[in-house]
Amino acid sequence: MPAAAARTEEPDPADSPAADSPAATGSATGPAAGGQDRSAVRSLLRLWPYVRPVRVRLFSAAGVAIVASCIGLVIPLVLKWLVDGPVADGDSGGVWLGGLLILALGVAEAALFGFRRWLVARPLAGVEASMRASLYRRLQRLPVAFHDRWASGQLLSRGTTDLQLIRMFLAFPLTFLVVNGTTIAVGCAVLLAQEWTLGLVLLAPVIPLVALCSAFEQRFFGAARRAQDQVGDLTTVVEEAVLGIRIVKGFGRHRSQARAFRRLSRDLRATELHKARLLAGIWALIMTLPELAVGAALVLGTVQVADGDLSAGTLVAFLSTAMALRWPVESIGFLLAMCNEAATAADRYFEVMDQPAADAADRGAGGPGAVAPAPARRTGAAPGPAPEPAPEPEPGPGTADGIRFAGVVFRHPDAPPGTPPVLDGVDLHVRSGETLALVGATGSGKTTLTALVPRLYEPTAGRISLDGRDITALPRDELRELVAVAFEEPTLFSATAGENVLMGSYRAEEHDLLRALDVAQADFVHRLPDGHRTEVGEQGLSLSGGQRQRLALARAIVGRPRFLVLDDPLSALDVHTEALVEAALRRVLATTTALVVAHRPSTVLLADRVALLSGGRVAAVGTHDELLHGSAEYRALMAGDPAPSSADEEDDEEGERR
């Protein structure tokens, strides 16, 4: 069944409530290998929602393989008839008939195994595609805090190497564990039926083999998990070296990067060799013990034939059956190895799928994304010339109230206990149609505060509203149509310049694109070889930093957003271009409500008012002139001097009073 059909027939497992539950264990590299509650069977059973749409073809393939394998067990019975009948009687016609029958059985067996392969190839490719699509959708829905914690190489390896291991498991080990187990059971019954004493000799190694396989399974899992995590680490190093090739070459760090790569490669090589030693050991034992049993049965059977207690045909059939069982028995070792690798791959896959999605709160109030009520307003903030007044009663939804922060607290989810919050009780109101500049020293929480508006992060406590509507009550699609963002580090994609800009709005058309390019002073696009249809390359590195930033600014304004959040959008522009962009931005800001992170006085002058952040709190709010006259910290920031301490602020105010 094609992947598209599979996705139509069954709901996406990534969208089920179970997929939104937090992982019981897991980190960027997953739970510790060999956990006590770990079960390969439980891990592999979690694949059932993806396999269920193609279950008919998988079960059919297993049935076909069982029939093909059992046909191989019929051949020894034909040999018995051939030896004891036509060969013993000198009947050449019977010999030819027996030979043709054996040939027909062999051809039928080969054809059935080929048919089994055809049955599983297409549906399993669809299963892999469906799982990869589910992983991609989950990664898009996971909060930014998740991506801050996880290495990109670990995520890439889960979407490539791990899914390939799972597909290989579904195509081969899953079927042949059932097929070979059935073949061994039927073969043992045939052996016991032919000569039970010899059959017991061949079955003697079963108990030690079961014990050996159990010990091997536990040890191999730890090595398999370690190898897959090391592949993720190695992928991260390679990705960073490729994306950061300019830094590597510019600072001559190719040797240190090569050392890091070699170290991780050696670790992975050592782990893979350890896996190979484990597999070689179990395979040697699995092959040796049955061979000893076959040898003992051969000697005992030969003695019985010599004594006349056993026919030659029975001994030939018995030994042929035993040899037919060699492959099913010998395959147990590497089938178990592949099952364990697939189980660890499934564990790693579901570590990501089990992470709670960023839009979990959209499914109802009080969900996992809901934030706590705003705490009581704090006192003791640093004095300023025009502090924000006490919060007034919030207007109802639909009122043109702008952006309002009420008691907003933010602490990173993985921060150690006792760590001070990045934002600590922020109360701030950006009035409708107003442009408010956020200024503050490095680490004061400016970028974090702007990231809370489009819900790239969730507040630890407090409330943020847009025109009187709590952002947690807005569907994310609607929220991100209302709010447009431009970050200090512009990110472009491997697409055309126009496609990068139009990512800012689903509804924008070409005339909107041209207007946004004009406002952002991105006229350089028209001089590219194919204009705005020119591919800008991965990360947009074919463009200069200023050009990338202007395209990011055009992307933010192309949809004429109701609210605009800009994180130092002019930092990479030269003085001349900055003046042109500022002039155009004034026209845009006049028709929207904007929150702008500013580091330079020229950017601050675009704003109607300025809010000074200090230590994660709003220290002062006012116009640029008011803060220049009333805040020593603000004056120091604008002058590029070290920010004065709170004691210096108090001395300054005391001097003014005198």
C-alpha positions as CSV (number, residue, x, y, z in Angstrom):
1,M,0.0,0.0,0.0
2,P,1.5,3.4,-0.9
3,A,2.5,5.8,1.9
4,A,-0.2,8.2,0.9
5,A,-2.8,5.5,1.2
6,A,-1.5,4.4,4.5
7,R,-1.8,7.9,5.9
8,T,-5.3,8.3,4.6
9,E,-6.5,5.0,6.1
10,E,-5.1,5.6,9.6
11,P,-4.7,8.8,11.7
12,D,-1.2,10.1,12.2
13,P,0.2,8.6,15.4
14,A,2.0,11.8,16.0
15,D,-1.3,13.6,16.4
16,S,-2.7,11.2,19.0
17,P,-2.9,12.2,22.7
18,A,-0.4,9.5,23.6
19,A,2.2,11.2,21.4
20,D,1.9,14.4,23.4
21,S,2.7,12.8,26.7
22,P,6.1,13.6,28.1
23,A,8.7,11.0,27.7
24,A,9.3,8.9,30.8
25,T,13.0,9.0,30.2
26,G,15.2,10.7,27.7
27,S,17.5,13.5,26.9
28,A,19.4,14.6,23.9
29,T,21.0,11.3,23.8
30,G,18.2,9.2,25.3
31,P,18.0,7.0,28.4
32,A,20.8,5.1,29.8
33,A,21.5,2.0,27.9
34,G,20.3,-1.2,29.4
35,G,17.7,0.4,31.7
36,Q,16.0,-2.1,34.0
37,D,12.5,-1.4,32.6
38,R,13.7,-1.7,29.0
39,S,12.1,-4.3,26.8
40,A,12.9,-4.8,23.1
41,V,9.4,-6.2,22.5
42,R,7.7,-3.2,24.1
43,S,9.9,-0.8,22.1
44,L,9.0,-2.6,18.8
45,L,5.3,-2.9,19.6
46,R,5.2,0.9,19.6
47,L,5.6,0.7,15.8
48,W,2.2,-1.0,15.4
49,P,0.2,2.3,14.6
50,Y,2.5,2.8,11.6
51,V,2.5,-0.8,10.5
52,R,-1.2,-1.4,11.0
53,P,-2.2,0.1,7.6
54,V,0.0,-2.5,5.8
55,R,-0.6,-5.4,8.1
56,V,-2.4,-7.5,5.5
57,R,0.6,-7.5,3.2
58,L,3.0,-8.1,6.0
59,F,1.0,-11.1,7.3
60,S,0.6,-12.4,3.8
61,A,4.4,-12.1,3.2
62,A,5.1,-14.0,6.5
63,G,2.6,-16.7,5.4
64,V,4.2,-17.0,2.0
65,A,7.7,-17.2,3.6
66,I,6.5,-20.0,6.0
67,V,5.1,-22.0,3.1
68,A,8.4,-21.5,1.1
69,S,10.5,-22.6,4.1
70,C,8.3,-25.6,4.8
71,I,8.7,-26.6,1.1
72,G,12.4,-26.9,1.9
73,L,11.6,-29.5,4.5
74,V,9.7,-31.6,2.0
75,I,12.8,-32.1,-0.1
76,P,14.4,-34.5,2.5
77,L,11.2,-36.6,2.5
78,V,11.5,-36.9,-1.3
79,L,15.1,-37.9,-0.8
80,K,14.1,-40.7,1.6
81,W,11.6,-42.1,-0.9
82,L,14.2,-41.8,-3.7
83,V,17.0,-43.6,-1.8
84,D,14.8,-46.3,-0.3
85,G,12.8,-46.8,-3.5
86,P,14.1,-46.1,-7.0
87,V,17.8,-46.0,-6.0
88,A,17.5,-49.2,-4.0
89,D,15.5,-50.9,-6.7
90,G,17.6,-49.6,-9.6
91,D,14.6,-47.8,-11.1
92,S,16.1,-45.1,-13.4
93,G,12.7,-43.7,-14.3
94,G,11.9,-43.2,-10.6
95,V,15.2,-41.5,-10.1
96,W,14.4,-39.0,-12.9
97,L,11.0,-38.4,-11.4
98,G,12.5,-37.8,-8.0
99,G,15.0,-35.4,-9.4
100,L,12.3,-33.4,-11.3
101,L,10.2,-33.3,-8.1
102,I,13.1,-31.9,-6.1
103,L,13.8,-29.3,-8.9
104,A,10.2,-28.3,-8.9
105,L,10.2,-27.9,-5.1
106,G,13.3,-25.8,-5.3
107,V,11.9,-23.5,-8.0
108,A,8.7,-23.1,-6.0
109,E,10.6,-22.2,-2.9
110,A,12.7,-19.6,-4.7
111,A,9.6,-18.1,-6.4
112,L,7.7,-17.8,-3.1
113,F,10.6,-16.1,-1.4
114,G,10.8,-13.6,-4.4
115,F,7.0,-13.1,-4.0
116,R,7.5,-12.3,-0.3
117,R,10.0,-9.7,-1.1
118,W,7.6,-8.0,-3.6
119,L,4.8,-8.0,-1.1
120,V,6.8,-6.1,1.6
121,A,9.0,-3.7,-0.5
122,R,6.4,-1.0,-1.4
123,P,4.4,-0.9,1.9
124,L,7.5,-0.8,4.1
125,A,8.9,2.1,2.0
126,G,5.5,3.8,2.8
127,V,5.9,3.0,6.5
128,E,9.3,4.6,6.6
129,A,8.1,7.7,4.7
130,S,5.1,8.0,7.0
131,M,7.3,7.8,10.1
132,R,9.7,10.3,8.7
133,A,6.8,12.7,7.9
134,S,5.5,12.3,11.4
135,L,8.9,13.0,12.9
136,Y,9.2,16.1,10.7
137,R,5.8,17.4,11.8
138,R,6.6,16.8,15.4
139,L,9.9,18.7,15.1
140,Q,8.0,21.6,13.6
141,R,5.5,21.6,16.5
142,L,8.0,21.2,19.3
143,P,8.9,24.3,21.3
144,V,12.0,26.3,20.7
145,A,13.2,25.3,24.2
146,F,13.4,21.6,22.9
147,H,15.5,22.6,20.0
148,D,17.8,24.7,22.3
149,R,18.6,21.5,24.2
150,W,18.9,18.9,21.4
151,A,21.8,18.7,19.0
152,S,20.7,18.9,15.4
153,G,22.9,15.8,14.5
154,Q,21.0,13.7,17.0
155,L,17.7,14.7,15.4
156,L,19.1,14.1,11.9
157,S,20.3,10.6,12.8
158,R,16.9,9.8,14.1
159,G,15.2,10.8,10.9
160,T,17.7,8.9,8.6
161,T,19.8,6.1,10.1
162,D,17.3,5.0,12.8
163,L,14.4,4.9,10.4
164,Q,16.5,2.8,7.9
165,L,17.2,0.3,10.7
166,I,13.4,0.2,11.5
167,R,12.6,-0.4,7.9
168,M,15.2,-3.2,7.6
169,F,13.7,-4.8,10.7
170,L,10.2,-4.8,9.3
171,A,11.4,-6.2,6.0
172,F,13.7,-9.0,7.2
173,P,14.1,-9.9,10.9
174,L,10.5,-9.4,11.9
175,T,9.3,-11.9,9.2
176,F,12.2,-14.3,9.5
177,L,12.0,-14.6,13.3
178,V,8.5,-16.0,12.8
179,V,9.4,-18.0,9.7
180,N,12.6,-19.5,11.1
181,G,10.9,-20.2,14.4
182,T,8.1,-22.0,12.6
183,T,10.6,-23.8,10.4
184,I,12.6,-25.0,13.4
185,A,9.5,-26.2,15.2
186,V,8.2,-28.1,12.1
187,G,11.7,-29.5,11.3
188,C,12.1,-30.8,14.9
189,A,8.7,-32.5,14.6
190,V,9.9,-34.1,11.3
191,L,13.1,-35.3,12.9
192,L,11.4,-36.8,15.9
193,A,8.9,-38.5,13.6
194,Q,11.7,-40.0,11.5
195,E,13.9,-41.3,14.4
196,W,13.2,-40.0,17.9
197,T,16.5,-41.1,19.4
198,L,18.5,-39.1,16.8
199,G,16.1,-36.2,17.2
200,L,16.8,-36.0,20.9
201,V,20.5,-35.8,20.1
202,L,19.9,-32.9,17.8
203,L,17.7,-31.1,20.3
204,A,20.3,-31.3,23.1
205,P,21.8,-27.9,22.4
206,V,18.5,-26.0,22.6
207,I,18.7,-25.1,26.3
208,P,22.2,-23.7,26.3
209,L,21.4,-21.8,23.1
210,V,18.4,-20.1,24.7
211,A,20.6,-19.1,27.7
212,L,23.3,-17.7,25.4
213,C,20.9,-15.7,23.3
214,S,19.3,-14.1,26.3
215,A,22.7,-13.0,27.6
216,F,23.7,-11.8,24.2
217,E,20.5,-9.8,23.8
218,Q,21.2,-7.8,27.0
219,R,24.8,-7.0,26.2
220,F,24.2,-6.2,22.5
221,F,21.4,-3.7,23.3
222,G,23.8,-1.4,25.3
223,A,26.4,-1.5,22.5
224,A,23.8,-0.8,19.9
225,R,22.3,2.2,21.8
226,R,25.8,3.6,22.3
227,A,26.7,3.3,18.6
228,Q,23.5,5.0,17.5
229,D,24.0,7.9,19.9
230,Q,27.6,8.2,18.7
231,V,26.4,8.4,15.1
232,G,24.2,11.3,16.2
233,D,27.2,13.1,17.8
234,L,29.4,12.5,14.8
235,T,26.6,13.9,12.5
236,T,26.5,17.0,14.7
237,V,30.2,17.6,14.3
238,V,30.1,17.1,10.5
239,E,27.1,19.4,10.2
240,E,28.7,22.1,12.3
241,A,31.9,21.9,10.3
242,V,30.0,22.3,7.0
243,L,27.8,25.2,8.2
244,G,30.7,26.9,10.0
245,I,33.3,26.3,7.3
246,R,34.0,30.1,7.0
247,I,34.9,30.2,10.7
248,V,36.9,27.0,10.6
249,K,38.9,28.3,7.6
250,G,39.0,31.9,8.8
251,F,40.6,31.0,12.2
252,G,42.6,28.0,10.9
253,R,40.7,25.6,13.2
254,H,40.7,22.7,10.7
255,R,43.1,20.7,12.8
256,S,41.1,21.0,16.0
257,Q,37.9,20.2,14.1
258,A,39.7,17.2,12.5
259,R,40.8,16.0,16.0
260,A,37.3,16.2,17.3
261,F,36.1,14.3,14.3
262,R,38.8,11.6,14.7
263,R,38.0,11.2,18.4
264,L,34.3,10.6,17.7
265,S,35.2,8.3,14.8
266,R,37.5,6.3,17.0
267,D,34.8,6.0,19.7
268,L,32.2,4.9,17.1
269,R,34.7,2.4,15.5
270,A,35.5,0.9,18.9
271,T,31.8,0.5,19.7
272,E,31.1,-1.1,16.3
273,L,34.1,-3.5,16.8
274,H,32.6,-4.4,20.2
275,K,29.3,-5.2,18.5
276,A,31.1,-7.3,15.9
277,R,32.9,-9.2,18.7
278,L,29.7,-9.9,20.5
279,L,28.0,-11.0,17.2
280,A,31.0,-13.2,16.3
281,G,31.0,-14.9,19.7
282,I,27.3,-15.7,19.6
283,W,27.4,-16.8,16.0
284,A,30.4,-19.1,16.7
285,L,28.5,-20.8,19.5
286,I,25.3,-21.0,17.6
287,M,27.1,-22.7,14.7
288,T,29.4,-24.9,16.8
289,L,26.8,-26.5,19.2
290,P,24.4,-27.6,16.4
291,E,27.3,-28.9,14.3
292,L,28.5,-31.0,17.2
293,A,25.0,-32.4,17.6
294,V,24.8,-33.2,13.9
295,G,28.1,-35.0,14.1
296,A,27.0,-37.0,17.0
297,A,23.7,-37.9,15.2
298,L,25.6,-38.9,12.1
299,V,27.8,-41.3,14.0
300,L,24.9,-42.8,15.9
301,G,22.8,-43.0,12.7
302,T,25.6,-44.7,10.8
303,V,25.9,-47.3,13.5
304,Q,22.2,-47.9,13.4
305,V,22.2,-48.3,9.6
306,A,25.2,-50.8,9.9
307,D,23.2,-52.8,12.5
308,G,20.2,-52.8,10.3
309,D,18.1,-50.8,12.7
310,L,17.7,-47.8,10.4
311,S,17.3,-47.6,6.6
312,A,19.8,-45.6,4.5
313,G,17.0,-43.4,3.1
314,T,15.8,-42.5,6.6
315,L,19.4,-41.5,7.6
316,V,19.8,-39.4,4.4
317,A,16.4,-37.7,5.0
318,F,17.3,-37.1,8.7
319,L,20.6,-35.5,7.9
320,S,19.1,-33.5,5.0
321,T,16.4,-32.2,7.3
322,A,19.1,-31.3,9.9
323,M,21.1,-29.5,7.3
324,A,18.0,-27.6,6.1
325,L,17.6,-26.4,9.7
326,R,21.2,-25.0,9.8
327,W,20.2,-21.6,8.3
328,P,17.2,-21.0,10.5
329,V,19.3,-21.9,13.6
330,E,22.5,-20.0,12.6
331,S,20.5,-16.9,11.6
332,I,19.2,-16.4,15.2
333,G,22.3,-14.5,16.3
334,F,22.2,-11.7,13.7
335,L,18.4,-11.6,13.7
336,L,18.5,-10.9,17.4
337,A,21.2,-8.3,16.7
338,M,19.1,-6.6,14.1
339,C,16.0,-6.7,16.4
340,N,18.0,-5.0,19.2
341,E,19.3,-2.3,16.8
342,A,15.7,-1.7,15.6
343,A,14.5,-1.6,19.2
344,T,17.1,1.1,20.1
345,A,16.2,3.0,17.0
346,A,12.5,2.9,18.0
347,D,13.4,4.1,21.5
348,R,15.4,7.0,20.0
349,Y,12.6,7.8,17.5
350,F,9.9,7.9,20.2
351,E,12.1,10.0,22.6
352,V,11.4,12.8,20.1
353,M,7.8,11.8,19.4
354,D,6.9,11.7,23.1
355,Q,8.0,15.3,23.7
356,P,5.0,17.5,24.4
357,A,4.2,19.7,21.4
358,A,4.2,23.4,21.7
359,D,0.6,23.6,20.7
360,A,-0.6,21.2,23.4
361,A,-2.3,24.2,25.1
362,D,-4.4,24.9,22.0
363,R,-6.5,21.8,22.7
364,G,-8.1,23.3,25.7
365,A,-7.7,25.7,28.6
366,G,-5.6,24.4,31.5
367,G,-3.6,22.1,29.2
368,P,0.2,21.5,29.6
369,G,1.0,24.8,27.8
370,A,-1.2,27.0,30.1
371,V,0.6,29.5,32.2
372,A,0.0,30.4,35.8
373,P,-2.0,33.5,36.7
374,A,-0.1,36.7,37.0
375,P,1.5,37.2,40.5
376,A,1.0,40.3,42.6
377,R,2.9,43.3,41.3
378,R,6.4,43.5,42.8
379,T,7.8,46.5,44.5
380,G,11.3,47.8,44.8
381,A,12.1,48.3,41.1
382,A,14.9,50.5,40.1
383,P,13.7,54.1,40.0
384,G,13.1,55.9,36.7
385,P,11.8,59.2,35.4
386,A,8.6,57.8,34.0
387,P,7.7,54.5,35.5
388,E,5.0,52.4,33.9
389,P,1.8,53.1,35.9
390,A,0.1,50.4,37.9
391,P,-1.8,47.9,35.7
392,E,-5.2,49.2,34.8
393,P,-8.2,46.8,34.3
394,E,-7.7,44.8,31.1
395,P,-10.1,45.6,28.3
396,G,-12.2,42.8,26.7
397,P,-11.2,40.9,23.6
398,G,-11.4,42.8,20.4
399,T,-10.4,46.1,22.0
400,A,-7.4,47.9,20.4
401,D,-5.3,47.6,23.4
402,G,-1.9,46.7,21.9
403,I,0.5,44.3,23.6
404,R,0.3,43.9,27.4
405,F,2.6,42.0,29.7
406,A,1.2,41.3,33.1
407,G,3.5,39.8,35.8
408,V,5.5,37.8,33.2
409,V,8.1,35.5,34.6
410,F,10.4,33.3,32.5
411,R,12.8,30.6,33.6
412,H,14.4,28.1,31.2
413,P,12.8,24.7,31.8
414,D,16.2,23.0,32.1
415,A,17.7,25.7,34.4
416,P,19.1,24.3,37.7
417,P,17.0,24.8,40.8
418,G,17.5,28.1,42.4
419,T,18.6,29.8,39.2
420,P,17.3,33.4,39.0
421,P,14.6,33.8,36.3
422,V,15.5,35.5,33.0
423,L,12.4,37.7,33.4
424,D,11.1,38.4,36.8
425,G,7.6,40.0,37.0
426,V,7.6,42.1,33.8
427,D,4.6,44.6,33.6
428,L,4.6,46.5,30.3
429,H,2.0,47.9,28.0
430,V,2.7,48.7,24.3
431,R,-0.2,50.8,23.3
432,S,-2.1,50.2,20.1
433,G,-0.3,51.8,17.1
434,E,2.7,52.6,19.3
435,T,6.4,51.6,18.7
436,L,8.2,50.7,21.9
437,A,11.9,50.2,22.0
438,L,13.4,47.7,24.4
439,V,16.9,48.5,25.6
440,G,19.1,47.0,28.3
441,A,22.5,45.5,28.9
442,T,23.4,42.1,27.5
443,G,21.5,39.4,29.4
444,S,18.8,41.7,30.6
445,G,16.1,39.6,28.9
446,K,15.2,41.7,25.8
447,T,15.3,38.9,23.2
448,T,13.6,36.5,25.6
449,L,10.7,39.0,26.1
450,T,10.2,39.4,22.4
451,A,10.3,35.6,21.8
452,L,7.4,35.2,24.3
453,V,5.0,37.3,22.1
454,P,4.8,34.8,19.2
455,R,5.0,32.0,21.8
456,L,8.4,30.7,20.7
457,Y,8.8,30.2,24.5
458,E,6.1,29.9,27.1
459,P,6.1,32.1,30.2
460,T,6.7,30.4,33.4
461,A,4.1,32.7,35.0
462,G,2.1,35.7,34.1
463,R,0.0,36.7,31.1
464,I,0.5,38.3,27.7
465,S,-2.4,39.6,25.7
466,L,-2.9,41.1,22.2
467,D,-5.7,43.5,22.0
468,G,-7.2,42.1,25.1
469,R,-6.9,38.4,24.0
470,D,-4.6,36.1,26.0
471,I,-2.1,34.6,23.5
472,T,-2.5,31.2,25.1
473,A,-6.2,31.2,24.0
474,L,-5.3,32.0,20.4
475,P,-4.7,29.2,17.9
476,R,-1.0,29.3,16.9
477,D,-1.9,29.9,13.2
478,E,-3.9,32.9,14.1
479,L,-1.3,34.2,16.5
480,R,1.4,34.0,14.0
481,E,-0.7,35.8,11.4
482,L,-1.1,38.6,13.8
483,V,2.5,38.8,14.9
484,A,5.5,39.0,12.6
485,V,9.1,38.7,13.7
486,A,12.5,39.6,12.5
487,F,15.5,38.3,14.4
488,E,19.0,39.7,14.8
489,E,20.4,36.6,13.2
490,P,18.5,36.4,9.9
491,T,17.9,32.8,8.8
492,L,17.3,32.1,5.1
493,F,16.5,28.8,3.4
494,S,17.7,27.0,0.3
495,A,15.0,28.7,-1.9
496,T,14.7,31.8,-4.0
497,A,14.9,35.3,-2.6
498,G,11.2,35.8,-3.2
499,E,10.2,32.5,-1.6
500,N,12.1,33.4,1.5
501,V,10.3,36.7,1.8
502,L,6.8,35.2,1.1
503,M,7.3,32.8,4.0
504,G,6.2,35.8,6.1
505,S,2.6,35.4,4.9
506,Y,0.5,32.7,3.3
507,R,-1.8,35.3,1.6
508,A,0.9,37.6,0.2
509,E,1.1,38.0,-3.5
510,E,3.8,39.3,-5.8
511,H,2.8,43.0,-5.4
512,D,3.1,42.5,-1.6
513,L,6.6,41.0,-2.2
514,L,7.7,44.0,-4.3
515,R,6.3,46.4,-1.6
516,A,8.2,44.6,1.2
517,L,11.4,44.6,-0.8
518,D,11.0,48.3,-1.4
519,V,10.3,49.1,2.3
520,A,13.3,46.9,3.5
521,Q,15.5,48.7,1.0
522,A,16.2,45.2,-0.6
523,D,16.4,46.5,-4.2
524,F,19.6,44.5,-4.6
525,V,17.2,41.5,-5.3
526,H,16.2,43.0,-8.6
527,R,19.9,43.0,-9.7
528,L,20.4,39.3,-9.0
529,P,20.7,37.0,-12.1
530,D,17.0,36.0,-12.0
531,G,15.7,38.7,-9.8
532,H,13.6,37.6,-6.9
533,R,13.5,34.1,-8.4
534,T,17.3,33.7,-7.8
535,E,18.3,30.8,-5.5
536,V,20.1,32.3,-2.5
537,G,21.8,29.0,-1.4
538,E,21.9,27.2,1.9
539,Q,21.5,29.7,4.8
540,G,21.6,32.5,2.2
541,L,25.4,32.5,2.4
542,S,25.7,33.8,-1.2
543,L,24.4,37.1,0.2
544,S,26.1,39.6,2.5
545,G,25.0,39.9,6.2
546,G,23.2,43.2,5.4
547,Q,21.4,41.7,2.5
548,R,20.3,38.7,4.5
549,Q,19.0,41.1,7.2
550,R,17.1,43.2,4.7
551,L,15.4,40.0,3.3
552,A,14.5,39.0,6.8
553,L,13.0,42.4,7.5
554,A,11.0,42.2,4.2
555,R,9.7,38.8,5.3
556,A,8.5,40.3,8.6
557,I,6.5,43.1,6.9
558,V,5.2,41.3,3.7
559,G,2.0,40.3,5.3
560,R,1.2,43.8,6.8
561,P,1.0,42.3,10.4
562,R,-1.1,43.8,13.2
563,F,1.9,43.4,15.5
564,L,5.6,43.6,14.7
565,V,8.4,42.2,16.8
566,L,11.9,43.2,15.7
567,D,15.1,42.1,17.4
568,D,17.7,44.7,16.5
569,P,16.8,44.5,12.8
570,L,19.4,47.0,11.6
571,S,22.5,45.7,13.2
572,A,24.2,44.4,10.0
573,L,23.5,47.5,7.9
574,D,25.9,50.2,6.8
575,V,25.2,53.8,7.8
576,H,23.7,54.8,4.4
577,T,21.5,51.7,4.1
578,E,20.4,52.0,7.7
579,A,19.2,55.6,7.1
580,L,17.2,54.4,4.1
581,V,15.7,51.5,5.9
582,E,14.8,53.7,8.9
583,A,13.0,56.1,6.7
584,A,11.0,53.3,5.1
585,L,10.4,51.6,8.5
586,R,8.8,54.8,9.9
587,R,6.0,54.3,7.3
588,V,5.5,50.7,8.4
589,L,5.6,51.4,12.1
590,A,3.1,54.2,11.7
591,T,0.5,51.5,10.8
592,T,1.3,48.8,13.3
593,T,2.0,48.1,16.9
594,A,5.7,47.3,17.3
595,L,8.1,46.0,19.9
596,V,11.7,46.7,18.8
597,V,14.9,45.6,20.5
598,A,17.4,48.4,20.1
599,H,21.1,48.7,20.8
600,R,21.9,51.9,18.9
601,P,20.4,55.4,19.4
602,S,19.4,55.6,15.8
603,T,17.1,52.6,16.3
604,V,15.8,54.0,19.5
605,L,14.7,57.2,17.8
606,L,12.3,55.1,15.7
607,A,10.2,54.5,18.8
608,D,7.5,56.5,20.5
609,R,8.6,55.3,23.9
610,V,11.5,53.3,25.4
611,A,11.5,50.6,28.1
612,L,14.7,49.9,30.0
613,L,15.2,46.3,31.1
614,S,17.6,45.6,34.0
615,G,18.0,42.3,35.7
616,G,15.0,40.8,34.0
617,R,12.6,43.6,35.1
618,V,11.4,46.9,33.7
619,A,13.5,49.5,35.4
620,A,12.0,52.6,33.6
621,V,9.7,53.6,30.8
622,G,9.6,56.9,29.0
623,T,10.6,58.8,25.9
624,H,14.2,58.8,24.8
625,D,14.8,62.3,26.1
626,E,13.1,61.5,29.5
627,L,15.3,58.5,30.0
628,L,18.5,60.4,29.0
629,H,17.8,63.0,31.7
630,G,16.6,60.7,34.4
631,S,18.5,57.4,34.1
632,A,22.2,57.0,34.5
633,E,22.0,53.4,33.3
634,Y,20.2,54.4,30.1
635,R,22.7,57.2,29.5
636,A,25.5,54.7,29.9
637,L,23.9,52.3,27.5
638,M,23.4,55.0,24.8
639,A,27.0,56.2,25.3
640,G,28.4,52.7,25.2
641,D,29.9,53.1,28.7
642,P,29.7,50.4,31.4
643,A,26.3,50.5,33.1
644,P,26.3,52.0,36.6
645,S,25.4,49.9,39.5
646,S,22.2,50.5,41.5
647,A,24.3,52.2,44.2
648,D,25.6,54.6,41.5
649,E,22.0,55.3,40.4
650,E,21.0,56.2,44.0
651,D,24.0,58.5,44.4
652,D,23.1,60.2,41.2
653,E,19.6,60.8,42.3
654,E,20.7,62.0,45.7
655,G,23.0,64.5,43.9
656,E,20.2,65.8,41.8
657,R,18.0,66.3,44.8
658,R,20.7,68.4,46.5
